[in-house]
Amino acid sequence: MSVAIVMGSASDTSVMDGAVEALREFSVPVEVRVLSAHRTPDDALDFARGAVDRGIKVVIAGAGGAAHLAGVLAAATPVPVIGVPIAVGELGGIDSLLAMVQMPKGVPVATVAVNGARNAGLLAVRILALADPALAKALTEQREAMVAQVRASDAEVRARYESAG
Ligand code: RP5
């Protein structure tokens, strides 16, 4: 059981590391690849067509600009694809966001926020957790830790403003 993290260029790694880190926090095996819908279309399609046989359960695809990678992969595999639009160039990510999120009917890509690679990793964990009770328990613990952290921030901020008068 593994998650594939695919990106259009090695220049995307600084963003996509967020997905790698999230998955590693839950000890989910990851395979990381650079595959481009435009520069290496044959490799991207070969990868997508072989994903099921290699035991990949979720694909996370990040790309910037005219970001067709996630959609092309989703067209060639039944494995769920999560798209991460990456902010590059003059348009600040709106280009990659629209390219990923505006998929035609029949070929879904679950698109997260621009540069939202950590949430893509966490969404992949949630998908895997549907069939993995240990992972579901770890997710619950992580969410409880987040609740505790926000409540601690709330207490700290309230105290700071109360004492300021
Ligand atoms: C996209 O073009 C890649 O996903 C990357 O975000 C962007 C720029 O790629 P490089 O020119 O840095 O290789 O295909």
Backbone and ligand atoms as CSV (ligand in chain L), in Angstrom:
chain,resi,resn,atom,element,x,y,z
A,1,MET,N,N,0.842,-1.187,0.000
A,1,MET,CA,C,0.000,0.000,0.000
A,1,MET,C,C,0.879,1.238,0.000
A,2,SER,N,N,0.779,2.055,-1.038
A,2,SER,CA,C,1.628,3.234,-1.052
A,2,SER,C,C,0.933,4.391,-1.754
A,3,VAL,N,N,1.511,5.560,-1.576
A,3,VAL,CA,C,1.032,6.772,-2.231
A,3,VAL,C,C,2.131,7.245,-3.171
A,4,ALA,N,N,1.768,7.575,-4.391
A,4,ALA,CA,C,2.731,8.139,-5.330
A,4,ALA,C,C,2.592,9.652,-5.335
A,5,ILE,N,N,3.725,10.320,-5.212
A,5,ILE,CA,C,3.759,11.782,-5.282
A,5,ILE,C,C,4.498,12.133,-6.565
A,6,VAL,N,N,3.763,12.721,-7.496
A,6,VAL,CA,C,4.303,12.998,-8.823
A,6,VAL,C,C,4.313,14.505,-9.024
A,7,MET,N,N,5.386,15.015,-9.637
A,7,MET,CA,C,5.441,16.461,-9.892
A,7,MET,C,C,6.003,16.711,-11.277
A,8,GLY,N,N,5.648,17.867,-11.822
A,8,GLY,CA,C,6.011,18.162,-13.196
A,8,GLY,C,C,7.462,18.524,-13.407
A,9,SER,N,N,8.136,18.933,-12.326
A,9,SER,CA,C,9.527,19.359,-12.428
A,9,SER,C,C,10.188,19.188,-11.059
A,10,ALA,N,N,11.504,19.009,-11.081
A,10,ALA,CA,C,12.239,18.967,-9.816
A,10,ALA,C,C,12.105,20.290,-9.067
A,11,SER,N,N,11.789,21.366,-9.797
A,11,SER,CA,C,11.618,22.664,-9.125
A,11,SER,C,C,10.373,22.693,-8.243
A,12,ASP,N,N,9.519,21.675,-8.349
A,12,ASP,CA,C,8.306,21.601,-7.515
A,12,ASP,C,C,8.561,20.947,-6.157
A,13,THR,N,N,9.764,20.431,-5.928
A,13,THR,CA,C,9.975,19.636,-4.705
A,13,THR,C,C,9.771,20.453,-3.430
A,14,SER,N,N,10.133,21.750,-3.463
A,14,SER,CA,C,10.026,22.530,-2.217
A,14,SER,C,C,8.574,22.607,-1.753
A,15,VAL,N,N,7.628,22.635,-2.697
A,15,VAL,CA,C,6.206,22.611,-2.334
A,15,VAL,C,C,5.759,21.184,-2.004
A,16,MET,N,N,6.115,20.239,-2.851
A,16,MET,CA,C,5.589,18.878,-2.705
A,16,MET,C,C,6.164,18.151,-1.502
A,17,ASP,N,N,7.275,18.669,-0.946
A,17,ASP,CA,C,7.799,18.091,0.298
A,17,ASP,C,C,6.744,18.123,1.411
A,18,GLY,N,N,5.804,19.055,1.326
A,18,GLY,CA,C,4.736,19.110,2.330
A,18,GLY,C,C,3.902,17.836,2.346
A,19,ALA,N,N,3.668,17.270,1.173
A,19,ALA,CA,C,2.911,16.011,1.091
A,19,ALA,C,C,3.756,14.847,1.606
A,20,VAL,N,N,5.027,14.848,1.224
A,20,VAL,CA,C,5.922,13.773,1.684
A,20,VAL,C,C,5.974,13.760,3.211
A,21,GLU,N,N,6.134,14.947,3.798
A,21,GLU,CA,C,6.232,15.033,5.262
A,21,GLU,C,C,4.958,14.539,5.939
A,22,ALA,N,N,3.796,14.953,5.425
A,22,ALA,CA,C,2.528,14.531,6.039
A,22,ALA,C,C,2.399,13.013,6.011
A,23,LEU,N,N,2.741,12.411,4.885
A,23,LEU,CA,C,2.616,10.953,4.763
A,23,LEU,C,C,3.625,10.237,5.650
A,24,ARG,N,N,4.820,10.787,5.752
A,24,ARG,CA,C,5.834,10.152,6.612
A,24,ARG,C,C,5.453,10.243,8.084
A,25,GLU,N,N,4.734,11.305,8.468
A,25,GLU,CA,C,4.273,11.402,9.861
A,25,GLU,C,C,3.388,10.209,10.214
A,26,PHE,N,N,2.736,9.634,9.200
A,26,PHE,CA,C,1.861,8.474,9.430
A,26,PHE,C,C,2.493,7.178,8.917
A,27,SER,N,N,3.787,7.234,8.631
A,27,SER,CA,C,4.542,6.047,8.182
A,27,SER,C,C,3.940,5.390,6.942
A,28,VAL,N,N,3.346,6.210,6.078
A,28,VAL,CA,C,2.808,5.687,4.810
A,28,VAL,C,C,3.945,5.668,3.781
A,29,PRO,N,N,4.182,4.520,3.139
A,29,PRO,CA,C,5.239,4.467,2.112
A,29,PRO,C,C,4.926,5.391,0.939
A,30,VAL,N,N,5.943,6.117,0.497
A,30,VAL,CA,C,5.746,7.028,-0.636
A,30,VAL,C,C,6.741,6.713,-1.748
A,31,GLU,N,N,6.264,6.950,-2.958
A,31,GLU,CA,C,7.120,6.859,-4.146
A,31,GLU,C,C,7.071,8.256,-4.761
A,32,VAL,N,N,8.219,8.867,-5.007
A,32,VAL,CA,C,8.246,10.244,-5.514
A,32,VAL,C,C,8.852,10.254,-6.918
A,33,ARG,N,N,8.144,10.892,-7.865
A,33,ARG,CA,C,8.585,10.894,-9.262
A,33,ARG,C,C,8.479,12.296,-9.866
A,34,VAL,N,N,9.331,12.586,-10.836
A,34,VAL,CA,C,9.168,13.757,-11.704
A,34,VAL,C,C,8.697,13.233,-13.060
A,35,LEU,N,N,7.471,13.604,-13.422
A,35,LEU,CA,C,6.870,13.181,-14.691
A,35,LEU,C,C,6.095,14.382,-15.223
A,36,SER,N,N,6.241,14.680,-16.476
A,36,SER,CA,C,5.598,15.873,-17.009
A,36,SER,C,C,4.576,15.507,-18.084
A,37,ALA,N,N,3.392,16.093,-17.967
A,37,ALA,CA,C,2.357,15.867,-18.981
A,37,ALA,C,C,2.787,16.403,-20.341
A,38,HIS,N,N,3.684,17.383,-20.334
A,38,HIS,CA,C,4.094,18.018,-21.586
A,38,HIS,C,C,5.476,17.577,-22.048
A,39,ARG,N,N,6.419,17.446,-21.097
A,39,ARG,CA,C,7.803,17.153,-21.490
A,39,ARG,C,C,8.063,15.653,-21.612
A,40,THR,N,N,7.391,14.857,-20.771
A,40,THR,CA,C,7.561,13.392,-20.840
A,40,THR,C,C,6.178,12.722,-20.798
A,41,PRO,N,N,5.344,13.000,-21.793
A,41,PRO,CA,C,3.975,12.456,-21.737
A,41,PRO,C,C,3.931,10.935,-21.749
A,42,ASP,N,N,4.841,10.287,-22.490
A,42,ASP,CA,C,4.824,8.815,-22.540
A,42,ASP,C,C,5.137,8.225,-21.162
A,43,ASP,N,N,6.113,8.818,-20.468
A,43,ASP,CA,C,6.467,8.317,-19.126
A,43,ASP,C,C,5.311,8.534,-18.151
A,44,ALA,N,N,4.649,9.692,-18.265
A,44,ALA,CA,C,3.521,9.968,-17.363
A,44,ALA,C,C,2.396,8.951,-17.571
A,45,LEU,N,N,2.101,8.645,-18.818
A,45,LEU,CA,C,1.032,7.672,-19.104
A,45,LEU,C,C,1.442,6.266,-18.686
A,46,ASP,N,N,2.695,5.889,-18.932
A,46,ASP,CA,C,3.165,4.561,-18.496
A,46,ASP,C,C,3.023,4.423,-16.986
A,47,PHE,N,N,3.411,5.481,-16.288
A,47,PHE,CA,C,3.301,5.464,-14.823
A,47,PHE,C,C,1.841,5.259,-14.402
A,48,ALA,N,N,0.940,6.040,-14.989
A,48,ALA,CA,C,-0.469,5.964,-14.579
A,48,ALA,C,C,-1.059,4.592,-14.895
A,49,ARG,N,N,-0.719,4.053,-16.057
A,49,ARG,CA,C,-1.288,2.753,-16.455
A,49,ARG,C,C,-0.775,1.612,-15.585
A,50,GLY,N,N,0.394,1.783,-14.987
A,50,GLY,CA,C,0.946,0.721,-14.133
A,50,GLY,C,C,0.668,0.898,-12.658
A,51,ALA,N,N,-0.034,1.973,-12.286
A,51,ALA,CA,C,-0.177,2.316,-10.863
A,51,ALA,C,C,-0.907,1.234,-10.067
A,52,VAL,N,N,-1.994,0.709,-10.603
A,52,VAL,CA,C,-2.771,-0.311,-9.874
A,52,VAL,C,C,-1.909,-1.541,-9.614
A,53,ASP,N,N,-1.211,-2.007,-10.632
A,53,ASP,CA,C,-0.414,-3.228,-10.500
A,53,ASP,C,C,0.731,-3.057,-9.504
A,54,ARG,N,N,1.194,-1.809,-9.323
A,54,ARG,CA,C,2.277,-1.587,-8.362
A,54,ARG,C,C,1.758,-1.310,-6.956
A,55,GLY,N,N,0.453,-1.397,-6.748
A,55,GLY,CA,C,-0.109,-1.261,-5.402
A,55,GLY,C,C,-0.293,0.164,-4.933
A,56,ILE,N,N,-0.274,1.095,-5.871
A,56,ILE,CA,C,-0.487,2.500,-5.496
A,56,ILE,C,C,-1.975,2.730,-5.255
A,57,LYS,N,N,-2.292,3.295,-4.099
A,57,LYS,CA,C,-3.696,3.501,-3.714
A,57,LYS,C,C,-4.174,4.926,-3.968
A,58,VAL,N,N,-3.262,5.875,-3.907
A,58,VAL,CA,C,-3.598,7.282,-4.161
A,58,VAL,C,C,-2.421,7.912,-4.903
A,59,VAL,N,N,-2.744,8.772,-5.864
A,59,VAL,CA,C,-1.716,9.567,-6.551
A,59,VAL,C,C,-1.904,11.024,-6.151
A,60,ILE,N,N,-0.811,11.673,-5.757
A,60,ILE,CA,C,-0.817,13.120,-5.528
A,60,ILE,C,C,0.024,13.732,-6.646
A,61,ALA,N,N,-0.574,14.654,-7.401
A,61,ALA,CA,C,0.119,15.222,-8.562
A,61,ALA,C,C,0.212,16.736,-8.412
A,62,GLY,N,N,1.432,17.254,-8.413
A,62,GLY,CA,C,1.639,18.691,-8.298
A,62,GLY,C,C,2.283,19.250,-9.553
A,63,ALA,N,N,1.764,20.393,-10.014
A,63,ALA,CA,C,2.373,21.043,-11.178
A,63,ALA,C,C,1.983,22.519,-11.186
A,64,GLY,N,N,2.808,23.306,-11.866
A,64,GLY,CA,C,2.526,24.733,-11.966
A,64,GLY,C,C,2.262,25.135,-13.406
A,65,GLY,N,N,1.796,26.350,-13.589
A,65,GLY,CA,C,1.548,26.865,-14.942
A,65,GLY,C,C,0.368,26.167,-15.604
A,66,ALA,N,N,0.556,25.760,-16.844
A,66,ALA,CA,C,-0.486,25.023,-17.580
A,66,ALA,C,C,-0.493,23.583,-17.051
A,67,ALA,N,N,-1.095,23.417,-15.875
A,67,ALA,CA,C,-0.882,22.219,-15.054
A,67,ALA,C,C,-1.839,21.092,-15.458
A,68,HIS,N,N,-1.441,20.318,-16.445
A,68,HIS,CA,C,-2.297,19.242,-16.941
A,68,HIS,C,C,-1.959,17.887,-16.346
A,69,LEU,N,N,-0.906,17.837,-15.515
A,69,LEU,CA,C,-0.415,16.531,-15.048
A,69,LEU,C,C,-1.479,15.725,-14.314
A,70,ALA,N,N,-2.134,16.329,-13.330
A,70,ALA,CA,C,-3.103,15.574,-12.531
A,70,ALA,C,C,-4.224,15.020,-13.416
A,71,GLY,N,N,-4.715,15.841,-14.332
A,71,GLY,CA,C,-5.800,15.407,-15.210
A,71,GLY,C,C,-5.377,14.293,-16.155
A,72,VAL,N,N,-4.169,14.381,-16.685
A,72,VAL,CA,C,-3.678,13.337,-17.589
A,72,VAL,C,C,-3.521,12.014,-16.832
A,73,LEU,N,N,-2.989,12.080,-15.619
A,73,LEU,CA,C,-2.840,10.846,-14.823
A,73,LEU,C,C,-4.215,10.263,-14.495
A,74,ALA,N,N,-5.157,11.139,-14.112
A,74,ALA,CA,C,-6.504,10.660,-13.759
A,74,ALA,C,C,-7.205,10.031,-14.958
A,75,ALA,N,N,-6.841,10.471,-16.152
A,75,ALA,CA,C,-7.442,9.907,-17.364
A,75,ALA,C,C,-6.961,8.490,-17.640
A,76,ALA,N,N,-5.803,8.132,-17.060
A,76,ALA,CA,C,-5.175,6.859,-17.430
A,76,ALA,C,C,-5.089,5.865,-16.283
A,77,THR,N,N,-5.717,6.176,-15.136
A,77,THR,CA,C,-5.729,5.231,-14.014
A,77,THR,C,C,-7.033,5.389,-13.233
A,78,PRO,N,N,-7.530,4.283,-12.659
A,78,PRO,CA,C,-8.700,4.408,-11.784
A,78,PRO,C,C,-8.340,4.817,-10.356
A,79,VAL,N,N,-7.045,4.908,-10.062
A,79,VAL,CA,C,-6.595,5.299,-8.718
A,79,VAL,C,C,-6.998,6.755,-8.471
A,80,PRO,N,N,-7.500,7.084,-7.257
A,80,PRO,CA,C,-7.848,8.490,-6.985
A,80,PRO,C,C,-6.640,9.418,-7.116
A,81,VAL,N,N,-6.868,10.564,-7.749
A,81,VAL,CA,C,-5.792,11.536,-7.962
A,81,VAL,C,C,-6.131,12.826,-7.213
A,82,ILE,N,N,-5.184,13.288,-6.416
A,82,ILE,CA,C,-5.303,14.564,-5.711
A,82,ILE,C,C,-4.346,15.544,-6.391
A,83,GLY,N,N,-4.861,16.683,-6.824
A,83,GLY,CA,C,-4.036,17.655,-7.524
A,83,GLY,C,C,-3.581,18.772,-6.604
A,84,VAL,N,N,-2.319,19.162,-6.750
A,84,VAL,CA,C,-1.766,20.306,-6.010
A,84,VAL,C,C,-1.342,21.363,-7.026
A,85,PRO,N,N,-2.123,22.444,-7.148
A,85,PRO,CA,C,-1.693,23.535,-8.034
A,85,PRO,C,C,-0.502,24.254,-7.398
A,86,ILE,N,N,0.517,24.506,-8.194
A,86,ILE,CA,C,1.728,25.132,-7.658
A,86,ILE,C,C,1.876,26.530,-8.241
A,87,ALA,N,N,2.206,27.477,-7.367
A,87,ALA,CA,C,2.363,28.874,-7.793
A,87,ALA,C,C,3.732,29.065,-8.419
A,88,VAL,N,N,3.747,29.276,-9.731
A,88,VAL,CA,C,4.993,29.634,-10.424
A,88,VAL,C,C,4.670,30.737,-11.422
A,89,GLY,N,N,5.648,31.546,-11.760
A,89,GLY,CA,C,5.493,32.500,-12.857
A,89,GLY,C,C,4.611,33.684,-12.537
A,90,GLU,N,N,4.078,34.277,-13.595
A,90,GLU,CA,C,3.440,35.586,-13.494
A,90,GLU,C,C,2.053,35.565,-12.882
A,91,LEU,N,N,1.368,34.421,-12.918
A,91,LEU,CA,C,-0.043,34.396,-12.518
A,91,LEU,C,C,-0.257,33.889,-11.091
A,92,GLY,N,N,0.810,33.565,-10.414
A,92,GLY,CA,C,0.736,33.278,-8.979
A,92,GLY,C,C,-0.053,32.042,-8.593
A,93,GLY,N,N,-0.278,31.116,-9.514
A,93,GLY,CA,C,-0.956,29.868,-9.160
A,93,GLY,C,C,-2.390,29.787,-9.618
A,94,ILE,N,N,-2.982,30.924,-10.014
A,94,ILE,CA,C,-4.372,30.889,-10.481
A,94,ILE,C,C,-4.468,30.065,-11.769
A,95,ASP,N,N,-3.395,30.091,-12.560
A,95,ASP,CA,C,-3.368,29.312,-13.806
A,95,ASP,C,C,-3.400,27.810,-13.515
A,96,SER,N,N,-2.536,27.376,-12.607
A,96,SER,CA,C,-2.491,25.936,-12.308
A,96,SER,C,C,-3.740,25.496,-11.553
A,97,LEU,N,N,-4.274,26.377,-10.688
A,97,LEU,CA,C,-5.512,26.041,-9.966
A,97,LEU,C,C,-6.651,25.766,-10.955
A,98,LEU,N,N,-6.847,26.663,-11.888
A,98,LEU,CA,C,-7.957,26.494,-12.840
A,98,LEU,C,C,-7.727,25.295,-13.756
A,99,ALA,N,N,-6.487,25.081,-14.172
A,99,ALA,CA,C,-6.199,23.936,-15.046
A,99,ALA,C,C,-6.533,22.624,-14.344
A,100,MET,N,N,-6.306,22.574,-13.029
A,100,MET,CA,C,-6.550,21.318,-12.298
A,100,MET,C,C,-7.998,21.151,-11.877
A,101,VAL,N,N,-8.592,22.239,-11.411
A,101,VAL,CA,C,-9.910,22.101,-10.775
A,101,VAL,C,C,-11.034,21.999,-11.803
A,102,GLN,N,N,-10.820,22.524,-13.005
A,102,GLN,CA,C,-11.896,22.578,-14.007
A,102,GLN,C,C,-11.879,21.349,-14.921
A,103,MET,N,N,-11.830,20.175,-14.306
A,103,MET,CA,C,-11.805,18.936,-15.090
A,103,MET,C,C,-13.167,18.649,-15.708
A,104,PRO,N,N,-13.172,17.999,-16.869
A,104,PRO,CA,C,-14.455,17.633,-17.479
A,104,PRO,C,C,-15.123,16.494,-16.710
A,105,LYS,N,N,-16.442,16.403,-16.858
A,105,LYS,CA,C,-17.201,15.320,-16.216
A,105,LYS,C,C,-16.602,13.966,-16.577
A,106,GLY,N,N,-16.503,13.092,-15.574
A,106,GLY,CA,C,-16.040,11.731,-15.827
A,106,GLY,C,C,-14.595,11.482,-15.454
A,107,VAL,N,N,-13.818,12.557,-15.283
A,107,VAL,CA,C,-12.395,12.392,-14.942
A,107,VAL,C,C,-12.094,13.270,-13.728
A,108,PRO,N,N,-12.390,12.766,-12.510
A,108,PRO,CA,C,-12.249,13.623,-11.333
A,108,PRO,C,C,-10.807,13.781,-10.854
A,109,VAL,N,N,-10.506,15.003,-10.433
A,109,VAL,CA,C,-9.261,15.298,-9.708
A,109,VAL,C,C,-9.668,16.083,-8.464
A,110,ALA,N,N,-9.292,15.594,-7.296
A,110,ALA,CA,C,-9.592,16.285,-6.042
A,110,ALA,C,C,-8.519,17.337,-5.815
A,111,THR,N,N,-8.849,18.579,-6.132
A,111,THR,CA,C,-7.833,19.637,-6.117
A,111,THR,C,C,-7.809,20.358,-4.771
A,112,VAL,N,N,-6.613,20.493,-4.207
A,112,VAL,CA,C,-6.450,21.233,-2.947
A,112,VAL,C,C,-6.023,22.669,-3.265
A,113,ALA,N,N,-5.732,23.431,-2.231
A,113,ALA,CA,C,-5.367,24.849,-2.407
A,113,ALA,C,C,-4.045,24.993,-3.164
A,114,VAL,N,N,-3.828,26.183,-3.703
A,114,VAL,CA,C,-2.537,26.485,-4.320
A,114,VAL,C,C,-1.425,26.267,-3.278
A,115,ASN,N,N,-0.455,25.463,-3.653
A,115,ASN,CA,C,0.669,25.077,-2.778
A,115,ASN,C,C,0.204,24.267,-1.549
A,116,GLY,N,N,-0.987,23.679,-1.635
A,116,GLY,CA,C,-1.552,22.967,-0.472
A,116,GLY,C,C,-1.114,21.514,-0.377
A,117,ALA,N,N,0.162,21.274,-0.511
A,117,ALA,CA,C,0.644,19.890,-0.563
A,117,ALA,C,C,0.433,19.147,0.757
A,118,ARG,N,N,0.537,19.837,1.880
A,118,ARG,CA,C,0.334,19.128,3.150
A,118,ARG,C,C,-1.102,18.571,3.230
A,119,ASN,N,N,-2.070,19.386,2.843
A,119,ASN,CA,C,-3.449,18.887,2.867
A,119,ASN,C,C,-3.648,17.735,1.879
A,120,ALA,N,N,-2.939,17.768,0.763
A,120,ALA,CA,C,-3.027,16.638,-0.171
A,120,ALA,C,C,-2.530,15.358,0.515
A,121,GLY,N,N,-1.441,15.474,1.249
A,121,GLY,CA,C,-0.928,14.307,1.978
A,121,GLY,C,C,-1.911,13.826,3.032
A,122,LEU,N,N,-2.500,14.769,3.764
A,122,LEU,CA,C,-3.465,14.384,4.806
A,122,LEU,C,C,-4.725,13.789,4.205
A,123,LEU,N,N,-5.152,14.292,3.057
A,123,LEU,CA,C,-6.320,13.713,2.383
A,123,LEU,C,C,-6.031,12.283,1.935
A,124,ALA,N,N,-4.823,12.057,1.448
A,124,ALA,CA,C,-4.434,10.689,1.061
A,124,ALA,C,C,-4.461,9.762,2.287
A,125,VAL,N,N,-4.009,10.267,3.415
A,125,VAL,CA,C,-4.050,9.449,4.649
A,125,VAL,C,C,-5.493,9.121,5.007
A,126,ARG,N,N,-6.384,10.090,4.868
A,126,ARG,CA,C,-7.801,9.840,5.185
A,126,ARG,C,C,-8.386,8.768,4.259
A,127,ILE,N,N,-8.019,8.801,2.994
A,127,ILE,CA,C,-8.514,7.786,2.054
A,127,ILE,C,C,-8.005,6.403,2.464
A,128,LEU,N,N,-6.723,6.315,2.758
A,128,LEU,CA,C,-6.149,5.020,3.157
A,128,LEU,C,C,-6.750,4.536,4.470
A,129,ALA,N,N,-7.066,5.466,5.366
A,129,ALA,CA,C,-7.575,5.106,6.693
A,129,ALA,C,C,-8.952,4.445,6.637
A,130,LEU,N,N,-9.672,4.632,5.534
A,130,LEU,CA,C,-10.985,3.978,5.403
A,130,LEU,C,C,-10.862,2.461,5.505
A,131,ALA,N,N,-9.707,1.926,5.103
A,131,ALA,CA,C,-9.507,0.467,5.123
A,131,ALA,C,C,-8.378,0.068,6.065
A,132,ASP,N,N,-8.009,0.968,6.980
A,132,ASP,CA,C,-6.856,0.690,7.849
A,132,ASP,C,C,-7.135,1.279,9.244
A,133,PRO,N,N,-7.637,0.451,10.179
A,133,PRO,CA,C,-8.008,0.963,11.507
A,133,PRO,C,C,-6.841,1.615,12.264
A,134,ALA,N,N,-5.632,1.109,12.099
A,134,ALA,CA,C,-4.490,1.708,12.808
A,134,ALA,C,C,-4.231,3.127,12.295
A,135,LEU,N,N,-4.373,3.298,10.996
A,135,LEU,CA,C,-4.182,4.628,10.416
A,135,LEU,C,C,-5.311,5.569,10.859
A,136,ALA,N,N,-6.524,5.029,10.939
A,136,ALA,CA,C,-7.661,5.845,11.396
A,136,ALA,C,C,-7.426,6.319,12.828
A,137,LYS,N,N,-6.890,5.439,13.669
A,137,LYS,CA,C,-6.604,5.806,15.063
A,137,LYS,C,C,-5.524,6.899,15.109
A,138,ALA,N,N,-4.502,6.749,14.296
A,138,ALA,CA,C,-3.428,7.752,14.262
A,138,ALA,C,C,-3.959,9.100,13.785
A,139,LEU,N,N,-4.873,9.075,12.828
A,139,LEU,CA,C,-5.478,10.333,12.353
A,139,LEU,C,C,-6.283,11.012,13.458
A,140,THR,N,N,-7.049,10.211,14.195
A,140,THR,CA,C,-7.831,10.774,15.303
A,140,THR,C,C,-6.908,11.423,16.322
A,141,GLU,N,N,-5.805,10.739,16.647
A,141,GLU,CA,C,-4.854,11.294,17.626
A,141,GLU,C,C,-4.254,12.602,17.111
A,142,GLN,N,N,-3.966,12.640,15.818
A,142,GLN,CA,C,-3.377,13.860,15.255
A,142,GLN,C,C,-4.369,15.019,15.315
A,143,ARG,N,N,-5.637,14.722,15.035
A,143,ARG,CA,C,-6.647,15.783,15.087
A,143,ARG,C,C,-6.857,16.259,16.516
A,144,GLU,N,N,-6.806,15.327,17.481
A,144,GLU,CA,C,-6.943,15.727,18.893
A,144,GLU,C,C,-5.768,16.616,19.312
A,145,ALA,N,N,-4.572,16.295,18.823
A,145,ALA,CA,C,-3.405,17.127,19.144
A,145,ALA,C,C,-3.573,18.525,18.558
A,146,MET,N,N,-4.162,18.602,17.370
A,146,MET,CA,C,-4.393,19.914,16.743
A,146,MET,C,C,-5.403,20.723,17.557
A,147,VAL,N,N,-6.462,20.055,18.031
A,147,VAL,CA,C,-7.458,20.733,18.865
A,147,VAL,C,C,-6.792,21.289,20.127
A,148,ALA,N,N,-5.960,20.468,20.761
A,148,ALA,CA,C,-5.289,20.904,21.996
A,148,ALA,C,C,-4.384,22.101,21.729
A,149,GLN,N,N,-3.728,22.072,20.574
A,149,GLN,CA,C,-2.815,23.167,20.230
A,149,GLN,C,C,-3.587,24.471,20.019
A,150,VAL,N,N,-4.721,24.400,19.335
A,150,VAL,CA,C,-5.510,25.622,19.088
A,150,VAL,C,C,-6.102,26.137,20.401
A,151,ARG,N,N,-6.541,25.217,21.265
A,151,ARG,CA,C,-7.086,25.667,22.556
A,151,ARG,C,C,-6.004,26.328,23.404
A,152,ALA,N,N,-4.786,25.808,23.333
A,152,ALA,CA,C,-3.681,26.441,24.071
A,152,ALA,C,C,-3.416,27.834,23.520
A,153,SER,N,N,-3.494,27.990,22.195
A,153,SER,CA,C,-3.317,29.317,21.589
A,153,SER,C,C,-4.425,30.252,22.041
A,154,ASP,N,N,-5.651,29.739,22.082
A,154,ASP,CA,C,-6.795,30.544,22.526
A,154,ASP,C,C,-6.559,31.047,23.947
A,155,ALA,N,N,-6.143,30.150,24.841
A,155,ALA,CA,C,-5.911,30.531,26.238
A,155,ALA,C,C,-4.802,31.567,26.341
A,156,GLU,N,N,-3.754,31.373,25.557
A,156,GLU,CA,C,-2.605,32.293,25.622
A,156,GLU,C,C,-3.002,33.686,25.118
A,157,VAL,N,N,-3.756,33.728,24.000
A,157,VAL,CA,C,-4.153,35.021,23.415
A,157,VAL,C,C,-5.151,35.737,24.338
A,158,ARG,N,N,-6.104,34.977,24.870
A,158,ARG,CA,C,-7.078,35.599,25.784
A,158,ARG,C,C,-6.377,36.207,26.982
A,159,ALA,N,N,-5.418,35.463,27.550
A,159,ALA,CA,C,-4.698,35.963,28.733
A,159,ALA,C,C,-3.908,37.222,28.376
A,160,ARG,N,N,-3.291,37.201,27.194
A,160,ARG,CA,C,-2.472,38.345,26.794
A,160,ARG,C,C,-3.332,39.611,26.654
A,161,TYR,N,N,-4.521,39.484,26.056
A,161,TYR,CA,C,-5.349,40.675,25.837
A,161,TYR,C,C,-6.080,41.101,27.094
A,162,GLU,N,N,-6.411,40.140,27.972
A,162,GLU,CA,C,-7.037,40.508,29.245
A,162,GLU,C,C,-6.056,41.321,30.086
A,163,SER,N,N,-4.786,40.845,30.137
A,163,SER,CA,C,-3.821,41.544,30.980
A,163,SER,C,C,-3.452,42.898,30.394
A,164,ALA,N,N,-3.634,43.052,29.047
A,164,ALA,CA,C,-3.321,44.342,28.415
A,164,ALA,C,C,-4.426,45.369,28.688
A,165,GLY,N,N,-5.505,44.928,29.293
A,165,GLY,CA,C,-6.458,45.845,29.769
A,165,GLY,C,C,-7.679,46.228,29.048
L,1,RP5,C1,C,5.477,22.855,-14.655
L,1,RP5,O1,O,6.211,23.969,-14.976
L,1,RP5,C2,C,6.179,22.256,-13.467
L,1,RP5,O2,O,5.275,21.511,-12.695
L,1,RP5,C3,C,6.698,23.453,-12.726
L,1,RP5,O3,O,5.810,23.863,-11.693
L,1,RP5,C4,C,6.755,24.526,-13.801
L,1,RP5,C5,C,8.143,25.045,-14.060
L,1,RP5,O4,O,8.997,23.972,-14.362
L,1,RP5,P1,P,10.563,24.209,-14.590
L,1,RP5,O5,O,10.679,25.139,-15.747
L,1,RP5,O6,O,11.103,24.807,-13.304
L,1,RP5,O7,O,11.156,22.840,-14.861
L,1,RP5,O8,O,5.417,21.950,-15.711
